[in-house]
Amino acid sequence: MSNDVNDDVQAHADSIAEALRGLKPNEQHRKSQLFSLLYPVISDLLQQNVTQKSILEKLGEMGLKLHPARFKELMAAQAATTHTSSTDKAL
């Protein structure tokens, strides 16, 4: 009898685990992750005097729609992260 109860609990745990694995990150987090991967390219383009507007238009065409204020927030966050990680490597 005890074994049946344990099997039932294990089956239930497996079912819950499978449901949890099916969860996806929210859209905001997904956009942040994608932007993080694209940051080096975006940064290079800005240094080459490509306009923020052009970059935002192209990102939007490719499925990453960002408001200009959000773009600036993400740029600042990535710059801080990049600066921190390069400072850490120098130590």
N, C-alpha and C positions, 0 to 999 in steps of 0.2 A: 504494500500500500504506500509506504513512504517513498519508494522509488517512482511510483506513478505521480505523486505530488511534485517531486523534484523535476520529473520530466515535463510536467505541465508548466511549472514555473520557468524552466529553461526555454520551453517553446514560446511562452509569453515574452520572455526577455529577448529571444531571437526576433520575434515579430516586432517588438518595439525598436530594437536596434536597426532593423531593416527600414522601418518607417523613418527613423532619425537620419539614416544615411541618404534618404531621398530628399531631405531638405536642401534648399539652395540658398546661397547668400542673398541678402536683399539687394535691390537694384543699386542703391547708393554705394554699398560696399563693393559691388562688382565694378562699378564705374571707377571707384578709387583704385582698385587693383589694376584695372586696365590702364588707367592714367599713369600709374606708377611704372608700369612696363614701358610706356611710351615716353616717359619724361625725358630720357636722354635725347631722343630724336626731336622732341618739341623744343627743348632747351637749345639744341644746335640750330634749329630753324630760327628761333628768336635771335640768336647771336648773328645769324646771317641776314638779319633785318626782314625776315618774313613776318608779316603782320599777324597779330593775335587774331584779328577778324578772319583772315584767310585760314589760319590753323583751325579755328572754331568751326568754320564752314566745312572744311574737309573732314574734321572729326565727326560732325553731324551727319555728313553724307555717308560715313562709314559706320554709323550706328552709335556713336558716342556723343550724344547731344549734351552740351554743357552751357550753362548761363555764364556770361563773362565774369561775374563775381565768383562763381564756383570755380572757374578756371584759375582765377588768381589765387583763391584759397588753396587749391590743389598744388599749384606751382610753388607757393610759399611753403607748404607742408613738405613737399618733395625736396625743395632746396635745403630746408632745415635738416631733413633726414640724411640727405647726401652729405651735407656739411658735417653733421655729427659722425656719420660712419667714416668719412675720410679723416676726421680728427682722431677718432678711435684707432684707425689703422696707423696713424703717424706716431702714436704713443707706444 
